[in-house]
Amino acid sequence: MNPAMVPTTDAASLVVMNQRGQIDGCISDGPLALDNAVSVEAAQQKGLTGDTAGKADILVVLGDTKATSPSNCELLTALKVKAARVTKIGAIGNGVFSLATAGILSGRRCSVSYKLALAFSEQFPDVEASSSLFTIDGRIFTCVGGSTTLDLMLTLFVSDIGALLLNDLTQHFQIERIRDQHNEQ
């Protein structure tokens, strides 16, 4: 967990809630670095033994300051391979650059921060960059980051977790309302 990256602290909170029994029907772990989420061998080399290490069912790629030009070919290849095996895959913030570089967003629509929209569109003309807070395109989801991350996650999982748990989560994260994917930046 990196306190400077808000989505990692949110993910850690969800793991704790799951461990307390507040979230039923799932196994949660992390946050994990990409290599530890997609590669059992990488997770083992780093001593990670969680149930999801290297075997993630839902994969979320977080952006960082270098994510606008991802260059780790091994990780991008692993991401593309793992994308075919997970039920849902998505990106938060400029993590969309990694998904697009891996070819996962080709021919799809994704949400991109207004600050990065021009650079993204120039680099990936085959991807429709949206100014929506978040986008759900089949099993692929993207959002611009920040507090929008929680709106996206709650929207994605509302049918799986039910209204009572949704109410608990919105109270825990002090969310007055859940914005939908039609809200613009």
C-alpha positions as CSV (number, residue, x, y, z in Angstrom):
1,M,0.0,0.0,0.0
2,N,1.2,3.5,-0.9
3,P,-0.6,6.3,1.0
4,A,0.2,8.7,-1.9
5,M,-1.9,6.5,-4.2
6,V,-5.4,6.8,-2.9
7,P,-6.7,3.7,-4.7
8,T,-4.2,1.5,-2.9
9,T,-5.5,2.7,0.5
10,D,-9.1,2.2,-0.7
11,A,-8.2,-1.4,-1.8
12,A,-6.6,-2.0,1.6
13,S,-9.7,-0.8,3.3
14,L,-11.8,-3.3,1.2
15,V,-9.5,-6.1,2.2
16,V,-9.9,-5.3,5.9
17,M,-13.7,-5.1,5.5
18,N,-13.6,-8.5,3.8
19,Q,-11.5,-10.0,6.6
20,R,-14.0,-8.6,9.2
21,G,-16.8,-10.4,7.4
22,Q,-18.4,-7.2,6.1
23,I,-18.1,-8.4,2.5
24,D,-19.3,-11.9,1.7
25,G,-18.7,-14.1,-1.3
26,C,-15.3,-13.0,-2.4
27,I,-11.6,-13.5,-1.6
28,S,-9.8,-10.2,-1.4
29,D,-6.1,-9.5,-1.2
30,G,-3.7,-6.7,-2.0
31,P,-3.1,-4.3,-3.3
32,L,-0.6,-6.3,-5.3
33,A,1.9,-5.1,-7.8
34,L,1.0,-6.1,-11.4
35,D,3.6,-8.9,-11.6
36,N,2.4,-10.3,-8.3
37,A,-1.2,-10.3,-9.5
38,V,-0.6,-12.0,-12.8
39,S,2.3,-14.3,-12.1
40,V,2.3,-17.1,-9.5
41,E,6.1,-17.4,-9.9
42,A,6.7,-13.6,-9.3
43,A,4.4,-13.8,-6.2
44,Q,6.3,-16.8,-4.9
45,Q,9.7,-15.1,-5.5
46,K,8.5,-12.2,-3.3
47,G,7.2,-14.5,-0.6
48,L,3.5,-13.7,-1.2
49,T,1.3,-16.6,-0.3
50,G,-2.2,-15.1,-0.4
51,D,-5.0,-16.9,-2.2
52,T,-5.0,-14.4,-5.0
53,A,-1.3,-13.9,-5.5
54,G,-0.7,-14.6,-9.2
55,K,-4.3,-15.7,-9.7
56,A,-6.4,-12.6,-9.7
57,D,-9.9,-12.9,-11.0
58,I,-10.5,-9.2,-11.3
59,L,-7.5,-7.1,-12.3
60,V,-7.2,-3.4,-11.7
61,V,-4.2,-1.5,-13.1
62,L,-3.3,1.7,-11.2
63,G,-1.6,4.5,-12.8
64,D,1.6,6.2,-11.6
65,T,3.8,9.0,-12.8
66,K,5.4,6.8,-15.5
67,A,2.2,5.1,-16.6
68,T,1.8,7.4,-19.7
69,S,4.7,5.5,-21.3
70,P,4.8,2.0,-20.0
71,S,7.8,0.2,-21.3
72,N,8.2,-3.0,-19.3
73,C,7.5,-5.5,-22.1
74,E,7.4,-8.5,-19.8
75,L,4.7,-7.0,-17.6
76,L,2.7,-5.7,-20.6
77,T,2.8,-9.2,-22.1
78,A,1.8,-10.8,-18.8
79,L,-1.0,-8.2,-18.6
80,K,-2.3,-9.1,-22.0
81,V,-2.2,-12.8,-21.2
82,K,-3.9,-12.4,-17.9
83,A,-6.6,-10.1,-19.4
84,A,-7.9,-13.1,-21.3
85,R,-8.2,-15.1,-18.1
86,V,-9.9,-12.7,-15.7
87,T,-13.7,-12.0,-15.5
88,K,-13.1,-8.2,-15.3
89,I,-10.1,-6.0,-16.0
90,G,-9.7,-2.3,-15.7
91,A,-7.6,0.7,-15.0
92,I,-7.6,3.6,-12.6
93,G,-6.2,7.0,-13.7
94,N,-3.4,6.8,-16.2
95,G,-3.3,3.1,-15.8
96,V,-5.4,3.2,-19.1
97,F,-2.0,3.8,-20.8
98,S,-0.9,0.3,-19.8
99,L,-4.1,-1.3,-20.9
100,A,-3.9,0.5,-24.2
101,T,-0.2,-0.3,-24.8
102,A,-1.0,-4.0,-24.1
103,G,-3.7,-3.8,-26.8
104,I,-6.6,-4.5,-24.4
105,L,-8.5,-1.3,-25.2
106,S,-8.3,-1.5,-29.0
107,G,-11.6,-0.7,-30.5
108,R,-13.1,0.2,-27.1
109,R,-14.2,3.2,-25.2
110,C,-12.4,4.3,-22.0
111,S,-12.3,7.2,-19.5
112,V,-9.2,9.3,-19.6
113,S,-8.4,12.4,-17.4
114,Y,-9.0,15.6,-19.3
115,K,-5.3,16.4,-18.5
116,L,-4.1,13.4,-20.5
117,A,-6.9,13.1,-23.1
118,L,-5.0,14.7,-26.0
119,A,-1.8,12.7,-25.5
120,F,-3.8,9.5,-25.0
121,S,-5.8,10.1,-28.2
122,E,-2.7,10.8,-30.2
123,Q,-0.9,7.7,-28.9
124,F,-3.9,5.4,-29.2
125,P,-6.1,6.5,-32.2
126,D,-7.9,3.1,-32.1
127,V,-9.3,3.7,-28.6
128,E,-12.2,6.1,-28.0
129,A,-11.2,8.4,-25.1
130,S,-14.2,9.5,-23.0
131,S,-14.5,12.4,-20.7
132,S,-16.9,10.4,-18.5
133,L,-15.9,9.9,-14.9
134,F,-15.8,6.1,-15.6
135,T,-16.6,3.7,-18.4
136,I,-17.8,0.1,-18.3
137,D,-17.4,-1.5,-21.7
138,G,-18.3,-5.2,-21.2
139,R,-15.8,-6.7,-18.8
140,I,-13.4,-3.8,-19.2
141,F,-13.7,-0.8,-16.9
142,T,-11.7,2.5,-16.6
143,C,-12.0,5.6,-14.5
144,V,-10.2,8.9,-14.2
145,G,-9.1,8.2,-10.6
146,G,-9.5,10.0,-7.3
147,S,-12.9,9.6,-5.6
148,T,-14.3,8.4,-8.9
149,T,-12.6,5.0,-8.1
150,L,-15.2,4.3,-5.4
151,D,-18.1,5.3,-7.7
152,L,-16.9,2.9,-10.3
153,M,-16.2,0.0,-7.8
154,L,-19.6,0.4,-6.2
155,T,-21.3,0.5,-9.5
156,L,-19.5,-2.6,-10.8
157,F,-20.3,-4.7,-7.8
158,V,-23.8,-3.5,-6.7
159,S,-25.5,-6.4,-8.3
160,D,-23.1,-8.8,-6.6
161,I,-23.1,-7.4,-3.1
162,G,-26.7,-6.3,-2.6
163,A,-28.3,-3.2,-1.3
164,L,-27.5,-3.7,2.4
165,L,-23.8,-4.1,1.9
166,L,-23.8,-1.2,-0.6
167,N,-25.3,0.9,2.2
168,D,-22.6,-0.2,4.6
169,L,-19.9,0.6,2.1
170,T,-21.2,4.0,1.2
171,Q,-21.4,4.8,4.9
172,H,-17.9,3.5,5.5
173,F,-16.4,5.6,2.8
174,Q,-18.7,8.6,3.6
175,I,-20.3,8.7,0.1
176,E,-23.5,10.7,-0.2
177,R,-24.4,9.4,-3.6
178,I,-22.9,7.2,-6.3
179,R,-22.2,9.0,-9.5
180,D,-22.8,6.9,-12.7
181,Q,-20.8,6.6,-15.8
182,H,-22.8,9.3,-17.5
183,N,-21.3,12.0,-15.3
184,E,-18.6,14.0,-17.0
185,Q,-15.3,15.4,-15.6
